[in-house]
Amino acid sequence: MRSKTGTVISNSSDKTIVVRVDREVRHPIYKKNYRVSKKFHAHDEKNEAAVGDVVEISESKPLSKMKTWKLDKVVSKNAKVVDQPAAVESESEKELKESVAKEKVAPPKVEKSKTAEAQDKEPKSNSEIEKTEK
């Protein structure tokens, strides 16, 4: 039976986890290593795995359309998930946002030149020109 080790990226469904398994592959021509990741849906009977946990999953009979893997064990708890945005801001980030919000000043108004004001005005109709001439 095959088994894989990966990181839990979602546990929002009941008794189901989504595990991201990373592997390194060497490019056949350029000989550079790069990371390839794949997501597997796995059955978690006790709902024990949380987002960020490193888990080991093994192949099983098909349990649903997407689930053909089951959770064997939780290797380590709450490893940092790189893909997920941080849910909680750090203190320094909060302070930075507050200071920027306090110091935010409207940009200075630039006075328009006479030619710019003239361009902004709509052209007068013939009747308006006649009225101003009288």
N, C-alpha and C positions, 0 to 999 in steps of 0.2 A: 504494500500500500504506500502511495506517495505521500510525502508530507512537505509542508513549506512553512517558513517563518516570515512573518511580516508585521506591519503596524496597523492597528485598528484606526480607520479614518471615519467610521460612522457606526453608531449603535442605536439609531433612532427607531428602527423596527423592533417589534417584540420577538425575542429569541433569534434574531438575525444580526450579524455583524458584517461589515465590509472591511476586508483586509487588503492593504496594499503591499504587494511583494515586489521588492526591488532586486534587480540583478544587473551585473555589469557585463557588457558585451564589447568585444574588440572589433572595430571596423575592419572588414576584410581587405580594403585597399589602403586606407589611410593609417591603419594600425593604431588608432586612438581608442581608448576605452571610454565608453559612455554608458549612462545608466538607463535601463529600460524598466518601467514599472507596469504592473498589471493588477487589476482589482478582482478579488474573489469574494463572493457572498458565502458566508459560512453559518452553520447552525450553532447557536449558543444556548443550550437548554436552560441554564440557570441564570442567564443574563449577567454573567460575572465580569465580562470584558468591558472596559471603558475606552473612550477615545484617547489615543496616545499609547495604549498598552502594546507591548510586543508580545505576540501570541504565536503558537504553533498550531497549524491546522492540518488535517489529514483528509484524504479522499474518502468519500462514502457513496452510498447509493443515492440517486437523485431524490431529494426531499421536496423540491418544487422546481419551477421552471429555471430559476437561477441558482439554487443552492445544491451543490454537489460536494460540498466540503463541510466538515464539522470541527468544532474547536476541541483541541486536545488539551492544551494547558496554556496558562498565562505565564510567559517567561519572565517579564518584568512589567511593573506597573508604571503608568503615566510617563512614558518617554515623550520627548518633545516632538510634536508633529510639525513638519516643515511646511506642508501645503496649506494648513488651516491658518487663517488670520488670527492674530492674538485677540482673545475675547476681552481681556482686561488690559487696560493701558498701564504702563509703569508710571511711577510718581513723576519722573523727569519729563515724560511725554505730556502729562496733565499740566505741569507747571509751564512748559513751553507753550502749550495751546492757550493757557490763561494769560500769559504775558503778551502773546501776540494779539489776543483779543482786546486787552487793555490798551495797548499801544496803537491799535488800528486807528488811523486818522484819515479823514477824507482827503483825496488828492487836492492840491491847490487848484483854484479856478484860474484858467487862463483866459484873459480878455481877448475877444475877437478883434481883429483889425477891421477897419472900415470896409475894405474890399470883401472880407468874409461875410460881414453883416449884409452887404449889398447882394451878395450871392444867395444868402439865405432867404431874402424876400422874394415873393413871387412876382412875376412881371405884371404890371398893371394893365387892365383892359382899356380899350379906347375911351369908354365912358368915364373912367376914373381919371384918365389923363386930361380930358376936357374939363372936368370939375376942378382940378388943381390949377389949370391955366386961368380960369375965370376969376 
